[in-house]
């Protein structure tokens, strides 16, 4: 079956403007342009649009989707199975949060009791799931399943106070790093404070701390574009600056 841009937009629940933009950037071209100048989409384009929307739902950027779909090694069947797995994980995450909200409501109404630990279980599981979805494969490859599973177990066992401390540390790292980056000196007092805050943050996840592992993580922030994008979202070069500060802090680099 064939569709005009308007009919395909209605079918997929997206705007014709979006479809035209996809054509413009080359991620979804129509099968042909008819004699009246209308874009016409066939079954191949419908299937490709479905893949694009799956990836978008999982938070993947358009440029990355374009590269994935254009890759000679792209396997649509394998991609669908991976989509299915990630969506199931997302559903589990939402179910945990829904259950947490329902228990909170019941506790407020007096029909059930809720421990302080239960109040944060859904949020801690979301933190674990988000990390696994974004970086799990690389982290497990680098440090092994046992270490990652131990880290996840440590998160699940956090108290309310520890969880709040972890959240605050993440904010402190971001603000201190921004100030340090403005100085341009990774060996300076502010940069070294940011590196120490980063050590404290890692210690919430790790069973034991080592300078070598700390330096390795900092290097990964530069080597892996997803980590780089996270730290460079406000200013380009922050990930490399943090890496340099950590190398100095751990004695793996020169001041």
Secondary structure, DSSP 8 states (H G I E B T S, - for coil): --EEHHHHHHHHT--HHHHHHHHHHTSS--SEE-TTS-EEE-HHHHHHHHHHHHHHHTT--HHHHHHHHH-TT--HHHHHHHHHHHHHHHHHHHHHHHHHHHHHHHHHHTSS---HHHHHHHHHHHHHHHHHHHHHHHHHHHH-HHHHHHHHHHHHT--HHHHHHHHHHHHHHHHHHHHHHHHT-TTSHHHHHHHHHHHHHHHTT-SS--HHHHHHHHHHHHHSHHHHHHHTSSSTTHHHHHHHHHHHHTTSS--
